[in-house]
């Protein structure tokens, strides 16, 4: 899984690093103290420091106990970029391209990264902060049929792709179960507008002759904007020809699946998404 996707959100988060640097460490640093652990290469991680850094920088996406949310679960054994301490350190330092996991190597000191690694390791040995489970079991095979049924009520593949099958309006869902927590996936089905990925914001444009177009923002500059409608039709406009360009806070994904699908169908669809590891 992508280790700490979205860990650095803004300059305010980095202020947390400065605060943590001022926390006094127990002991004189010459010998391990009770709240320290060694990571694989023998370097010592201070769990209090690691917790403070994690809470300030990582918990917004990964949850206070690392069980995931916008970002992946850090307490299981599904790791897309390697599971060793060296792998984790590399991801923290270099980030993950095409995700919201930014480079932290220029912002965090080496010993701070060690503290974060040690704290992440400690989380895997503790109960999670959430015992959330789906209401009923689902059938992933039936869920897959729902996902790709062009005439069905869900028709998820109209916008989302798995592998080479599906559309390009919404995020690709390959390995979604390894990248998002189960609770977050279910919430995204039922409340798609609650948390919209900035890369998939929708726009409404009003042309000078009164036509309205709504779609996914593909690209936007000071002079032009391109969007793709839900049916896949692509449009490019010069802003000088538009009366309005309005970002929408509502996702293009329907928010009435709870009414459109039966409880069993909803859980079948969820079960299919959870099979995409």
Beta strands, then each sheet from edge to edge (+ up, - down):
strand 1: 36-38
strand 2: 44-46
strand 3: 161-162
strand 4: 165-166
strand 5: 202-207
strand 6: 212-220
strand 7: 224-228
strand 8: 234-238
strand 9: 242-248
sheet 1: 1+ 2-
sheet 2: 3+ 4-
sheet 3: 8+ 7- 6+ 5- 9+
end
